[in-house]
Amino acid sequence: MKITFVFIITMIGLSACQTISQIVPTSVPDINFPDTPTVAPTIFVPPTSTPLSQSTPFLLPSDLISPENIQGLQELAILGKGKINNFRYSQDGKLLALATMRGIYIYDAQTFMEKKYIPTEDSVNFVAFSPDGKTIASTFRKGSVQLWQVSSGGY
């Protein structure tokens, strides 16, 4: 029985060592692609002094940004509310505060309607409500901490 097993294993091993005399490639189907239209290059239109929309009534700059005029750059508009870094619900569950890169947004927690926006000079990392829900504590990217009155948005 042992000899038969060794013989079978030897035969399998020898059969695996045989070389293939001729390799026949598989056929590749002939695919005819339809002619695709070439796309004409678009014409570059330089910025004009036309306002972007009714909500952003400012003119586009006519000069390119350069080392000579970089000090004169100014923010023309804020689009969006910034990245949300953190959020917290008030103790009673009625308000939701969002810490964003642009400031603190306070929403009605049931309807998600914005109730107040508190703009900040620095990106807000974290917010937390006081137990009575009348004050919000916030921490900033630069390391400072600020307390805000929910009713007025002041500090």
Summary of the structure (lengths in Angstrom):
residues: 155
radius of gyration: 34.5
end to end distance: 93.2
largest distance: 95.4
contacts: 287
relative contact order: 0.09
helix: 12%
strand: 28%
